Amino acid sequence: MKPLGEPEVEIEKETVAKLAKELRIELSPEEITTISRDLSKILSYVKELTELDLGSWNPTYSLSPNVSKFREDTNAPSLALSAVKSNLNSEDDFVKAPRV
């Protein structure tokens, strides 16, 4: 990759000003110039990344070499309906819980 110099992709100041207006953000002319230049550099870098030949690389799904330490799912008996109903605060069949 070559060092970042003049960006290959250019975001015009008018585009940044239009986006700022749509987003209801007030930007000074200096900020518009800075953001336009920075976005152009970012998009030029992303363009360079898309041009890399990654055919010999396998995708990385996890950065950690650890495998899942979760236990296996197993069937277990659930609570009996009578045990659940004994803990209800009302006579209907609904469990009441505090609001979250």
C-alpha positions in Angstrom: 0.0 0.0 0.0 1.2 3.4 -0.8 1.2 6.2 1.9 -1.8 8.5 2.0 -1.1 11.6 -0.1 -3.6 13.2 -2.3 -6.9 11.2 -2.0 -8.1 9.3 -5.1 -11.7 9.6 -4.0 -12.8 13.2 -3.5 -15.8 14.2 -1.4 -16.8 17.7 -2.4 -17.4 20.5 0.1 -20.9 20.9 -1.3 -21.7 17.2 -0.5 -20.5 17.7 3.1 -22.6 20.9 3.4 -25.7 19.1 2.1 -25.2 16.2 4.5 -24.8 18.7 7.4 -28.0 20.4 6.4 -29.8 17.1 6.2 -28.5 16.1 9.6 -29.3 19.5 11.0 -25.6 20.1 12.0 -24.2 23.5 11.8 -20.6 23.5 10.4 -18.3 26.4 9.8 -16.6 26.6 6.4 -13.3 25.5 8.0 -15.1 22.4 9.4 -16.6 21.6 6.1 -13.2 21.8 4.4 -11.6 19.6 7.1 -14.4 17.0 7.0 -14.3 16.9 3.2 -10.6 16.3 3.2 -10.8 13.6 6.0 -13.7 11.8 4.4 -11.8 11.8 1.1 -8.7 10.3 2.7 -10.8 7.6 4.5 -12.6 6.6 1.3 -9.4 6.5 -0.6 -7.9 4.2 2.0 -11.0 1.9 1.9 -10.7 1.9 -1.9 -7.1 0.7 -1.6 -8.2 -2.0 0.8 -10.9 -3.3 -1.6 -8.1 -3.7 -4.2 -6.1 -6.1 -2.1 -5.8 -9.7 -3.3 -7.1 -11.7 -0.3 -7.8 -14.9 -2.2 -5.2 -16.9 -0.3 -6.5 -15.8 3.1 -9.1 -17.6 5.1 -11.7 -15.5 6.8 -11.3 -14.9 10.5 -14.4 -15.6 12.5 -12.9 -15.1 15.9 -9.7 -13.5 17.2 -9.7 -15.7 20.2 -8.2 -19.3 19.9 -10.6 -20.4 22.7 -13.5 -22.6 21.8 -16.9 -22.2 23.3 -16.9 -23.2 27.0 -20.6 -23.4 27.2 -22.1 -26.7 28.4 -24.0 -28.9 26.1 -27.8 -28.6 26.1 -29.5 -31.4 28.0 -33.1 -32.2 28.7 -34.0 -31.6 32.3 -37.4 -31.8 34.1 -39.2 -28.5 34.4 -41.0 -27.2 37.5 -44.4 -28.8 38.2 -47.3 -26.5 37.4 -48.5 -26.8 41.0 -45.1 -25.6 42.3 -45.2 -22.6 40.0 -48.8 -21.7 40.9 -47.9 -21.9 44.6 -45.6 -18.8 44.1 -48.2 -16.7 42.3 -49.4 -13.5 43.9 -52.9 -13.7 42.4 -55.5 -16.2 41.8 -55.2 -16.1 38.0 -52.6 -18.0 36.0 -50.3 -15.1 35.3 -46.9 -14.5 36.9 -46.6 -10.8 37.9 -43.2 -9.2 37.8 -42.0 -5.7 38.5 -41.8 -3.3 35.5 -38.4 -3.0 33.9 
